[in-house]
Structures are given as structure tokens and as C-alpha cells.
Amino acid sequence: MRTFLVILGITAAAATTTWAADVKAGQAAYDKSCKSCHGADGTANPAIAKMMKVEMRDLKSADVQAMSDDDLKKVITDGKGKMKPVASASGAAADVVAYIRTWKK
């Protein structure tokens, strides 16, 4: 029984590592697909906001950081308001969310 529990614990730890979001991959996907509108540090590009006639929230802000991971992934994959779904980042949505979380104050 003890051996079983040790094996179970090791397997669970390995699975958690495998399924954990990858911040570096998230940064790469963000830089490729999100940075032009949302800025290098999550601060919206004012020219894009003006052109689209929208107020873009700072991704470091408390209200964005308070959103659940699932809600942030939904915005990436489904879009929101004038923001269209980001097909090139949809497959890495969990990684992008993990990267955005690194900005939490």
C-alpha cells in the first residue's frame, strides 16, 4: 500500500508538471498575437484603441487580474466586444493566461 501511494504521488506530480501552463510559451504566443494591440506589458496601444473607438483595459489592472483563468481563455478564444477571437493564440490560451498572470500586482 505504501509503495502504491508513493507511485501515485510521483505520477500526480509528473502530471501536474505536464499539464501546467507554460509561461515562456505564453509570452511567445502573446508577443506574436496580442502585443500589437495590448502592448508589451499589457498596457493598451492607444492608437489601436482610438482607431477601434474602444477603451482597452490594462491587462495588469485589478479588474482584469480578478477574472478567472477560464474567463480570460474565453476572451482569447471567442473574442469580446470588438476584439475578434485570436485563432493564432487559441491553442496556447492557457499559456497566454499564465503569462498575463505574471503581471499581477
Backbone bond lengths (Angstrom), bond angles and torsions (degrees), N, CA, C in turn:
res aa  C-N    CA-C-N  psi(-1)  N-CA   C-N-CA  omega(-1)  CA-C   N-CA-C  phi
1 M - - - 1.448 - - 1.533 110.18 -
2 R 1.309 115.38 -41.42 1.466 119.79 -179.33 1.537 110.66 -62.90
3 T 1.320 116.50 -42.56 1.459 121.50 178.30 1.525 110.37 -62.37
4 F 1.314 115.92 -40.88 1.462 120.23 178.64 1.528 110.71 -60.35
5 L 1.324 116.58 -44.14 1.466 120.24 -179.46 1.527 111.60 -65.68
6 V 1.313 117.60 -37.57 1.459 121.27 177.35 1.523 110.01 -64.48
7 I 1.322 116.84 -45.92 1.466 121.40 179.50 1.530 109.88 -63.41
8 L 1.326 116.87 -42.29 1.456 121.40 178.47 1.529 110.67 -61.06
9 G 1.321 116.71 -43.40 1.467 120.96 178.60 1.520 112.56 -63.49
10 I 1.311 117.27 -42.99 1.470 121.53 178.95 1.528 110.05 -65.55
11 T 1.327 116.75 -42.32 1.461 120.78 178.78 1.524 111.01 -63.22
12 A 1.315 117.15 -42.46 1.463 120.85 179.24 1.529 110.79 -64.40
13 A 1.320 117.16 -41.45 1.467 120.48 178.84 1.525 110.79 -64.33
14 A 1.305 116.90 -41.25 1.467 120.70 178.88 1.525 110.67 -66.20
15 A 1.313 117.25 -40.75 1.468 121.09 179.57 1.521 110.36 -65.38
16 T 1.312 117.83 -40.82 1.454 121.47 178.79 1.517 110.08 -61.77
17 T 1.302 117.38 -41.86 1.454 121.32 178.63 1.520 110.70 -65.18
18 T 1.317 117.41 -40.05 1.452 122.22 -179.38 1.525 111.02 -67.23
19 W 1.327 117.90 -39.87 1.455 122.18 -175.46 1.519 113.20 -88.81
20 A 1.310 117.84 -10.02 1.459 119.91 -178.34 1.524 109.89 -65.70
21 A 1.316 114.70 144.97 1.459 119.55 178.62 1.525 109.51 -67.29
22 D 1.306 115.24 148.45 1.459 122.80 -176.43 1.531 109.27 -105.17
23 V 1.330 116.24 107.23 1.460 121.87 -177.04 1.532 111.24 -61.23
24 K 1.336 117.56 -40.99 1.476 119.84 -179.86 1.521 111.24 -64.47
25 A 1.324 116.69 -42.11 1.468 120.03 176.70 1.526 109.71 -65.44
26 G 1.327 116.40 -36.58 1.462 120.94 177.25 1.511 111.86 -63.74
27 Q 1.325 116.76 -40.50 1.464 120.52 178.18 1.527 110.17 -64.39
28 A 1.322 116.66 -42.35 1.464 120.29 179.77 1.531 110.51 -62.88
29 A 1.336 117.01 -44.39 1.466 120.50 179.14 1.527 110.53 -66.60
30 Y 1.331 117.29 -40.61 1.465 121.71 178.09 1.526 110.05 -62.17
31 D 1.318 116.42 -48.14 1.469 120.13 -179.27 1.529 111.35 -59.45
32 K 1.317 116.86 -36.67 1.462 121.50 -177.95 1.527 111.99 -77.27
33 S 1.332 117.30 -39.95 1.459 119.84 -167.82 1.527 115.99 -114.43
34 C 1.316 118.66 -16.76 1.462 120.59 -170.83 1.528 114.02 -121.43
35 K 1.317 115.52 -29.03 1.463 122.02 -171.02 1.526 113.65 -59.69
36 S 1.311 118.27 -34.34 1.463 119.65 -176.32 1.530 111.72 -63.11
37 C 1.325 117.95 -31.92 1.470 121.08 178.33 1.526 112.60 -97.99
38 H 1.324 116.43 -39.31 1.461 120.41 -173.39 1.524 113.94 -97.76
39 G 1.313 117.49 1.15 1.458 120.68 176.76 1.511 113.39 77.27
40 A 1.315 115.31 160.64 1.464 121.51 -177.57 1.525 112.48 -64.33
41 D 1.326 116.28 -28.58 1.471 119.62 -176.85 1.527 112.67 -116.08
42 G 1.339 117.34 16.58 1.460 120.62 178.41 1.514 113.95 90.72
43 T 1.328 116.87 -4.39 1.461 120.99 176.78 1.521 107.78 -84.11
44 A 1.312 116.35 123.74 1.466 121.16 -174.15 1.519 112.69 -57.62
45 N 1.318 115.22 145.82 1.457 122.61 175.30 1.529 107.04 -75.94
46 P 1.344 118.45 112.79 1.466 120.22 -175.68 1.526 113.75 -62.29
47 A 1.315 118.29 -31.44 1.463 120.68 178.95 1.528 110.93 -66.23
48 I 1.308 117.03 -40.59 1.472 121.33 178.38 1.526 109.42 -67.47
49 A 1.328 116.82 -44.60 1.468 120.74 179.71 1.532 110.28 -59.99
50 K 1.317 116.72 -43.17 1.466 121.03 179.77 1.531 110.60 -65.64
51 M 1.314 116.67 -44.48 1.459 121.27 -179.39 1.533 111.06 -61.40
52 M 1.326 116.22 -41.11 1.466 120.39 -178.23 1.525 112.27 -85.28
53 K 1.347 116.02 -7.33 1.467 122.07 -179.12 1.523 111.15 57.45
54 V 1.336 114.15 50.34 1.464 121.15 178.31 1.525 109.05 -135.32
55 E 1.312 114.50 159.88 1.454 120.04 170.96 1.526 106.43 -100.88
56 M 1.310 115.77 115.19 1.467 120.03 -178.73 1.520 108.09 -95.67
57 R 1.311 115.91 129.59 1.466 120.35 -178.64 1.526 110.54 -79.23
58 D 1.307 114.53 145.86 1.459 122.29 174.76 1.533 107.17 -68.46
59 L 1.308 117.44 126.15 1.468 120.72 -177.59 1.523 112.66 -68.92
60 K 1.334 117.10 -13.49 1.465 120.87 175.65 1.525 112.15 -86.25
61 S 1.334 116.79 -11.26 1.463 121.28 -174.14 1.527 111.82 -63.29
62 A 1.318 114.29 155.42 1.464 120.37 -178.45 1.529 111.88 -60.49
63 D 1.346 117.58 -37.32 1.465 118.67 -177.98 1.525 112.22 -69.70
64 V 1.321 117.98 -36.74 1.467 120.01 176.48 1.524 109.81 -71.34
65 Q 1.318 117.24 -44.38 1.461 120.67 -179.31 1.532 112.09 -65.99
66 A 1.345 117.07 -22.48 1.464 120.78 178.56 1.524 112.03 -78.55
67 M 1.324 117.38 -14.96 1.468 120.31 178.51 1.525 109.65 -66.44
68 S 1.312 115.97 148.55 1.465 119.65 177.92 1.526 109.46 -71.45
69 D 1.322 115.28 158.63 1.464 120.03 176.38 1.526 110.34 -57.46
70 D 1.328 116.76 -41.47 1.461 120.34 -179.72 1.530 111.48 -62.93
71 D 1.336 116.95 -39.67 1.460 119.86 178.51 1.525 111.10 -65.52
72 L 1.328 117.21 -41.22 1.459 120.27 178.29 1.532 110.54 -65.55
73 K 1.321 117.13 -41.81 1.469 120.49 177.47 1.527 110.58 -61.17
74 K 1.334 116.62 -39.04 1.467 121.34 179.80 1.530 110.56 -63.06
75 V 1.324 117.64 -40.74 1.465 120.66 177.79 1.528 109.66 -62.21
76 I 1.316 117.19 -41.68 1.470 121.24 -179.81 1.528 110.53 -65.49
77 T 1.319 116.63 -46.35 1.463 119.99 -173.65 1.525 114.15 -83.32
78 D 1.348 117.51 -30.45 1.464 120.86 -176.01 1.528 113.47 -108.95
79 G 1.332 116.76 -16.93 1.455 120.55 -175.20 1.522 110.62 83.35
80 K 1.338 115.34 174.45 1.466 120.65 178.25 1.517 107.74 -162.17
81 G 1.317 116.72 129.84 1.457 120.27 -177.77 1.524 109.82 60.93
82 K 1.324 116.26 -127.80 1.468 120.53 179.84 1.529 112.47 -81.89
83 M 1.327 116.49 -9.24 1.465 119.61 178.56 1.529 108.82 -77.56
84 K 1.295 115.41 121.82 1.464 121.90 178.13 1.526 109.77 -80.03
85 P 1.329 117.88 159.67 1.469 119.63 173.63 1.531 109.62 -56.64
86 V 1.307 115.72 144.96 1.467 120.82 -178.81 1.521 107.66 -104.03
87 A 1.329 115.14 87.84 1.466 121.02 -175.21 1.518 111.89 -58.06
88 S 1.328 117.11 -38.80 1.465 119.81 -177.04 1.523 112.67 -70.59
89 A 1.331 118.28 -16.65 1.471 121.09 178.80 1.524 112.02 -109.97
90 S 1.317 117.78 -8.14 1.464 120.83 -175.85 1.518 112.99 -59.18
91 G 1.318 117.62 -40.38 1.459 120.80 179.29 1.520 113.03 -67.86
92 A 1.317 116.23 -21.26 1.467 121.69 -179.70 1.523 111.43 -113.17
93 A 1.335 117.58 23.40 1.464 121.27 -174.73 1.532 112.09 -56.36
94 A 1.325 117.61 -42.76 1.469 120.21 179.85 1.526 110.54 -63.56
95 D 1.324 116.37 -37.34 1.465 120.24 178.53 1.523 110.75 -68.97
96 V 1.336 117.36 -40.59 1.469 120.91 178.29 1.526 109.71 -63.21
97 V 1.322 117.13 -42.69 1.465 120.70 177.59 1.522 110.23 -61.00
98 A 1.320 117.51 -42.97 1.468 120.60 177.98 1.524 110.72 -60.07
99 Y 1.323 117.04 -39.63 1.466 120.78 177.93 1.524 110.87 -66.87
100 I 1.329 117.59 -43.33 1.461 120.98 178.36 1.533 110.50 -61.68
101 R 1.306 117.08 -35.27 1.473 121.16 178.79 1.534 111.94 -64.28
102 T 1.316 118.30 -22.46 1.471 119.22 179.43 1.522 111.22 -68.12
103 W 1.336 117.85 -15.96 1.454 122.11 179.00 1.521 113.45 -87.82
104 K 1.311 117.06 -3.59 1.466 120.85 -176.71 1.521 109.94 -57.57
105 K 1.323 115.93 130.88 1.480 120.97 -178.56 1.510 111.38 -84.32
